Amino acid sequence: MQGFYNTSIKAYGLALKLASGFNKKAKLWVNGRKDWEEQIASKINSTDRVLWVHCSSLGEFEQGRPVIEALKEKYPSHKIAVSFFSPSGYEIRKNYPGADVIFYLPLDTKNNAEKLIKVLHPELLVLVKYEYWFNLISALHQKNIPTIVVSAIFRESQNFFKNNGHNWFAQKLNLISHFFIQNQKSKVLLDSIGIQQSTLTGDTRFDRVKQIVHQNNQLDFMKQFKGDSKLIVVGSSWPKDEELFLSLINEKLKNDWKILFAPHNLHEKEIEAFISKLNLPVVKFSELEKTSTEQIKQAKIFILNTIGILSKVYAYADITYIGGGFGAGIHNTLEAVTFGNPVVFGPKYKKFQEAVDLIEVGGGFTIANQQEFDSIFNQLMNDESFRKSSGQKAGDFVQKSPNATAMIMDYVDGIVK
């Protein structure tokens, strides 16, 4: 199996090199890994003490961010290294000030793993959620460098649990020093294959989003747009999500309600195509400078065609809808519900434990078609008691969650001196 794994890794790298000639993301992936040793060596010298956090992409970075910041605060004499596998994480966070060196993780060959450990010489590797690179994990284990996983989550269908865990993948997983697990089911799965080094802590993202409520979330344009109305915020929407709102907007939207859309893709043609289907006044964030205050106040629909401020916008919501549930999977629900708003999302949510739990506690609702969408929005918009009760349950779900980061840092304190 080791030989098959190594061959697969090399084939994957070759495929990306071939694709880099015509695929932008593949090109970023390949070019970002050029001269990776020199890039790290320019930021890390032989006497530095290094703590390393690896994130697959942007979502995992946000999940690991509370741990990164806790490491930085508790161990100020150490350097913090952050690596990414995907361009969608690296390109957005490559200038993150909380890390001393940020780099693309090189392809997981045995040679690369040994070179990486030599140039980075970390005291600890923190893996966020998943993405187990087995040559790297083996090399760290051989050097007696601890590897821990935070916000870990497992499913029965994964290779680790086939043949009752008597397989190569499970053996490699056992090289991890400790797992900090999101849910009880994942802990039971690890126990079933003889992995006892785990602690149920929940998800570190909760620690992050709890803080959002206490930051300055005021936005002047949102005050003008919302006014005295109630507001639906549609976060990270895709065309399929937006289509569900057409009849609500064009036929049923009452005067005391407004809707804000934050599209996942900021393609102008897609945005204009959607706007062309609406028969109510619309304002776009990109045109605020040439839009009068009165026009902003009179608009019923707002298009947030920018990034970086959605978490503040959620503070103005009365109901939230999170997109992606009719595609690969829903986007981040926690930033929305931390403000105490009920959340609605599409059918592809079951891989996201927080969404499953939100439905269970009564703060989240899933819909699979237009009829179910119409039903839940009719109830949430017209039954104030139901809406506020659901929102309270959603907010409590976040604010009363355990402090996973503190539990992780207690363990780290026994490793890092």
C-alpha positions in Angstrom: 0.0 0.0 0.0 2.9 2.4 0.7 4.0 2.0 -2.9 0.5 2.6 -4.2 0.2 5.7 -2.1 3.6 7.1 -3.3 2.7 6.4 -6.9 -0.7 8.1 -6.5 0.9 11.2 -4.9 3.4 11.5 -7.8 0.6 11.0 -10.4 -1.5 13.7 -8.7 1.4 16.1 -8.8 2.0 15.3 -12.5 -1.6 15.8 -13.3 -1.6 19.3 -11.7 1.5 20.2 -13.7 -0.2 19.3 -16.9 -3.3 21.1 -15.9 -1.4 24.3 -14.9 -1.1 25.2 -18.6 -4.8 25.9 -18.8 -6.3 25.9 -15.3 -5.7 29.0 -13.1 -6.0 27.2 -9.8 -3.6 24.4 -10.9 -1.1 27.0 -12.0 -1.2 28.7 -8.6 -0.8 25.3 -6.9 2.3 24.5 -9.0 3.9 27.9 -9.1 3.3 28.4 -5.3 5.5 25.4 -4.6 8.5 26.5 -6.6 11.6 27.0 -4.4 9.6 26.2 -1.3 12.7 25.3 0.7 14.3 28.7 0.0 11.0 30.5 0.9 10.9 28.8 4.3 14.6 29.2 5.0 14.4 32.9 4.4 12.0 33.2 7.3 13.2 30.4 9.7 16.8 30.0 10.9 18.4 27.1 12.7 17.9 28.6 16.2 14.2 29.5 15.9 11.7 27.5 17.8 8.8 26.7 15.5 5.1 25.7 16.0 3.4 24.7 12.8 -0.3 24.6 11.8 -1.4 23.1 8.6 -4.8 23.9 6.9 -6.1 22.4 3.8 -7.9 25.5 2.6 -9.6 28.7 3.8 -12.3 27.0 5.8 -9.8 25.0 7.7 -7.7 28.1 8.3 -10.7 29.9 9.9 -11.3 26.7 12.0 -7.7 26.7 13.1 -7.3 30.4 13.6 -8.3 30.4 17.3 -5.5 27.9 17.9 -3.0 29.8 15.8 -3.7 33.0 17.8 -3.6 31.2 21.1 -0.2 29.7 20.2 1.1 33.2 19.2 -0.1 34.7 22.5 1.1 31.9 24.8 4.5 31.3 23.1 5.7 34.7 21.9 9.3 33.6 21.6 8.3 30.9 19.1 7.8 31.4 15.4 4.4 30.4 14.0 4.4 28.6 10.6 1.2 28.1 8.7 0.9 25.9 5.6 -1.9 25.4 3.0 -2.6 22.8 0.5 -5.1 24.7 -1.6 -4.6 28.0 -3.4 -8.1 29.1 -2.2 -6.6 29.2 1.3 -3.0 30.4 0.6 -3.8 33.2 -1.8 -6.3 34.8 0.5 -4.3 34.4 3.8 -0.7 34.6 2.5 -0.3 38.0 4.3 -2.0 36.9 7.5 0.0 38.8 10.3 -0.5 36.1 12.9 2.1 33.8 11.3 5.9 34.3 10.7 6.0 32.1 7.6 3.1 31.0 5.4 3.8 28.5 2.6 2.3 25.9 0.3 2.7 22.4 1.6 4.9 20.5 -0.8 3.8 17.3 -2.5 3.8 14.5 0.1 6.7 12.5 -1.1 9.1 10.9 1.4 12.0 13.1 0.2 9.9 16.3 0.5 8.7 15.3 4.0 12.3 14.9 5.2 13.5 18.2 3.6 10.5 20.0 5.0 11.1 18.8 8.6 14.8 19.7 8.3 14.2 23.3 7.1 11.3 24.0 9.4 12.4 21.9 12.4 9.0 22.2 14.2 8.4 21.3 17.8 4.8 20.5 17.0 2.5 20.1 14.0 -1.2 20.9 14.4 -3.4 19.5 11.6 -6.8 21.2 11.3 -9.8 18.9 10.9 -8.4 16.4 8.3 -6.0 15.9 5.4 -3.6 13.3 6.6 -0.3 13.2 4.5 1.1 9.9 5.5 4.8 10.4 4.5 4.9 13.6 6.5 3.2 12.0 9.5 5.6 9.1 9.4 8.6 11.3 9.1 7.5 13.4 12.1 6.8 10.3 14.1 10.3 9.0 13.4 11.8 12.4 14.6 9.6 12.2 17.8 7.9 15.4 16.7 4.2 15.4 18.0 1.4 15.8 15.6 -2.1 16.7 16.9 -5.4 17.1 15.0 -7.9 19.8 16.1 -11.6 19.8 15.2 -11.2 16.3 13.9 -14.2 14.5 12.4 -14.6 11.1 11.0 -17.1 9.1 9.0 -17.7 5.3 8.7 -17.1 5.4 5.0 -13.4 6.5 5.3 -10.6 4.0 4.6 -9.5 4.1 8.2 -12.5 2.0 9.3 -12.5 -0.6 6.6 -11.7 -4.2 7.6 -12.3 -3.2 11.2 -9.4 -0.8 11.0 -6.9 -3.6 10.2 -5.4 -1.7 7.3 -2.5 0.5 6.3 -4.5 3.7 6.6 -5.5 3.0 10.2 -1.9 2.1 11.1 -0.8 5.4 9.8 -3.5 7.2 11.7 -2.2 5.7 14.9 1.0 7.7 14.5 -0.9 10.9 15.5 -0.1 11.9 19.0 -3.6 13.2 19.9 -7.0 13.9 18.3 -9.3 16.6 19.5 -12.7 15.5 18.2 -15.7 17.4 17.1 -18.4 14.8 18.0 -19.0 11.6 20.0 -19.5 9.6 16.8 -16.0 10.3 15.7 -14.6 9.3 19.0 -16.5 6.0 18.9 -15.1 5.4 15.4 -11.5 6.0 16.6 -12.1 3.8 19.7 -13.3 1.0 17.3 -9.9 0.7 15.7 -8.0 0.9 18.9 -7.1 4.6 18.8 -7.5 5.9 22.4 -5.5 9.1 22.2 -8.5 11.4 21.7 -10.5 14.0 23.5 -14.0 15.3 22.8 -13.7 19.1 22.6 -16.1 20.2 19.9 -15.2 22.6 17.1 -12.6 25.4 17.4 -14.7 27.5 15.0 -17.1 28.1 17.8 -14.4 29.9 19.8 -13.8 32.2 16.8 -17.4 33.1 16.1 -18.2 33.8 19.7 -15.8 36.7 19.5 -17.5 38.2 16.4 -20.5 39.3 18.5 -18.2 41.5 20.6 -16.4 43.2 17.8 -17.4 46.5 16.2 -20.0 45.3 13.6 -21.4 48.7 12.7 -21.7 49.5 9.0 -23.3 52.8 8.0 -24.6 51.5 4.7 -26.4 48.7 6.5 -28.0 51.1 8.9 -29.3 53.1 5.9 -30.5 50.1 4.0 -32.2 48.2 6.8 -33.7 51.2 8.5 -36.7 50.0 10.5 -37.3 46.9 8.3 -36.6 43.3 9.1 -33.9 41.7 7.0 -33.1 38.4 5.4 -29.3 37.9 4.8 -28.5 35.3 2.1 -24.8 34.4 2.6 -22.6 32.7 0.0 -25.4 32.2 -2.4 -25.3 30.3 -5.7 -27.7 30.8 -8.6 -29.7 27.7 -7.4 -30.2 29.4 -4.0 -31.1 32.7 -5.5 -33.8 31.2 -7.7 -35.7 30.1 -4.6 -36.1 33.7 -3.6 -37.6 35.0 -6.9 -41.3 34.4 -6.1 -40.8 35.8 -2.6 -39.2 39.0 -4.0 -41.5 39.5 -6.9 -44.8 38.4 -5.5 -44.8 38.1 -1.7 -42.3 40.4 0.0 -44.0 42.7 2.5 -43.1 46.3 2.9 -41.4 45.7 6.3 -38.9 43.2 4.9 -35.7 43.5 2.9 -33.2 41.0 1.5 -29.4 41.1 1.2 -27.6 38.7 -1.1 -23.9 38.0 -0.7 -23.0 35.9 -3.8 -20.3 33.3 -3.5 -19.0 34.1 -6.9 -18.7 37.8 -7.7 -19.0 37.3 -11.5 -20.7 40.5 -12.8 -22.6 38.6 -15.6 -24.1 36.2 -13.0 -25.1 39.1 -10.7 -26.6 41.2 -13.5 -28.5 38.1 -14.8 -30.0 37.7 -11.3 -30.9 41.4 -10.9 -32.6 41.4 -14.3 -35.2 38.9 -12.8 -36.1 41.2 -10.0 -38.9 43.8 -10.1 -38.0 45.6 -6.9 -35.4 48.4 -6.4 -31.8 47.0 -6.1 -28.6 48.6 -4.8 -25.1 47.1 -5.2 -22.2 47.5 -2.8 -19.9 48.3 -5.7 -22.1 51.3 -6.6 -22.6 52.8 -3.2 -20.4 55.9 -3.9 -22.7 57.0 -6.7 -25.9 56.0 -4.9 -27.7 58.5 -2.9 -28.7 57.9 0.8 -32.3 58.0 -0.2 -31.9 55.4 -2.9 -30.2 53.1 -0.4 -33.1 53.6 2.0 -35.7 52.9 -0.7 -34.0 49.8 -2.1 -35.6 46.5 -1.1 -32.7 44.3 -2.3 -29.0 44.7 -1.6 -26.2 42.9 -3.5 -23.1 42.6 -1.4 -20.7 42.1 -4.3 -17.5 42.3 -2.1 -15.7 40.1 0.4 -14.5 40.5 3.9 -17.5 42.1 5.7 -20.2 39.4 5.6 -19.6 38.5 9.2 -20.5 42.1 10.2 -23.6 42.1 7.9 -25.0 39.1 9.8 -25.3 41.3 12.8 -28.2 43.1 11.0 -30.1 39.9 10.0 -33.4 38.7 11.4 -33.3 35.5 9.3 -30.3 34.0 7.5 -30.0 31.6 4.5 -26.7 30.0 3.8 -26.0 28.9 0.2 -24.2 25.9 -1.2 -26.7 23.3 -0.1 -27.7 22.5 -3.7 -24.1 22.1 -4.8 -21.0 20.6 -3.1 -22.3 21.5 0.4 -23.4 24.4 2.6 -21.0 27.2 3.5 -20.3 28.6 7.0 -23.4 28.8 9.2 -21.8 29.7 12.5 -20.9 33.3 11.6 -24.6 33.8 11.0 -26.2 32.1 14.0 -23.8 33.5 16.5 -25.9 36.7 16.4 -29.0 34.7 17.4 -30.7 34.3 14.0 -32.5 31.2 12.7 -30.7 29.8 9.6 -32.1 28.0 6.6 -30.0 25.9 4.1 -30.2 23.4 1.3 -30.2 19.6 1.5 -26.4 18.9 1.3 -25.5 19.6 4.9 -25.0 16.3 6.6 -21.2 16.4 6.4 -21.3 19.6 8.5 -21.8 18.6 12.2 -22.8 22.1 13.2 -25.7 22.1 10.7 -26.9 18.7 11.9 -26.8 20.0 15.5 -28.6 23.3 14.6 -31.5 21.3 13.1 -31.6 19.1 16.2 -31.8 22.1 18.6 -34.4 23.9 16.6 -32.2 26.8 15.4 -31.7 25.6 11.8 -33.9 24.4 9.0 -33.2 22.5 5.8 -35.1 22.7 2.6 -35.0 20.5 -0.5 -37.3 22.3 -2.9 -39.4 25.4 -3.6 -42.3 24.2 -1.6 -40.3 23.6 1.6 -38.5 26.9 1.1 -41.9 28.8 0.8 -43.2 27.0 3.9 -40.4 27.7 6.3 -39.9 31.3 5.2 -43.6 32.0 5.5 -43.5 30.7 9.1 -40.3 32.5 10.0 -41.4 35.8 8.5 -44.9 35.9 9.8 -44.6 34.2 13.2 -42.4 36.5 15.2 -42.5 34.3 18.3 -41.4 31.3 16.3 -38.6 33.3 14.6 -37.2 34.8 17.8 -37.4 31.4 19.6 -35.5 29.7 16.8 -33.0 32.5 16.8 -32.5 32.2 20.5 -31.8 28.5 20.1 -29.3 29.1 17.3 -27.5 31.8 19.3 -27.4 29.6 22.5 -26.0 26.7 20.4 -22.9 28.8 19.6 -22.5 30.8 22.8 -22.9 27.9 25.2 -20.5 25.6 23.3 -17.3 24.4 25.2 -14.1 26.3 24.7 -12.2 23.9 22.5 -9.2 26.1 22.1 -8.6 26.2 25.9 -8.7 22.4 26.1 -6.3 22.1 23.2 -3.9 24.6 24.7 -3.8 22.7 28.0 -2.5 19.7 26.1 0.0 21.7 24.1 1.4 23.2 27.3 2.6 19.7 28.2 4.6 19.5 25.0 5.9 23.1 24.4 8.1 24.6 27.1 
